[in-house]
Amino acid sequence: VPILMYHYIAVPPPRADAVRRDLSVSPENFAVQLRYLREGGYHSITLRDLVLHLQTGYPLPEKPVILTFDDGYIDAYTQAYPLLQQYGFTATFFLITGFIDSGNPEYVTWGQVREMSAAGMEMEAHSLSHPDLTGRSVDYLVWQIVGCKEAIEAHTGKTVRFFNYPSGRYDRQVIAVLTSADFWGAVTTESGITHSSQHLFQLKRIRVHAAESLATFVKNLTQQVDETEKQRSGY
Ligand SMILES: [Zn+2]
């Protein structure tokens, strides 16, 4: 199951650095990708669906895909959300709750989070302030991870079950805190589409790059589907 990883759905500002530019898929390109997914018969599923499938054999639709958005930038609400609704897809948004609490205008507001959650979008945890979580004390990890989880739950009324490691960095202690806090899994920045119930805290994703053509997007996705079908048929 391909888990697509997006950051900004926006045209980057004129003086943006190379990283910001690479993380920014334009709304036009994103719409083209969504149209391709819809016309190609893809169905968006949630991370919950994936875990239930891996653990209990819960059935998935044909051509399942998971769309994820990191960091909760304001364009998640102004650009990604309306396009997702227009094309009939749901997605998972990973929020940095300290930035929302402080009213940083570059990020979504709690009102926007509630609206998207009520419309069926998954709101999951990405820490309080996006630090490197490796080599930290348990107290610090609980503060960053459980604090974030509880803030989202308080605002949406829905249980948070998934975590996204800030900058993709994690260690055994981070995973131990996640499991003790009743998380079901976590996504990484590692590349791949093959998932197993033994590695729910190391879910791999496919990064969508700013400059990539639809042909590249399709090529990645088509390879992924071939692998998914191999998995299904027992290879
Ligand atoms: Zn992030």
Residues whose N, C-alpha, C, O or C-beta is under 5 A from the ligand:
A	BS01	ZN	D70 D71 P166 S167
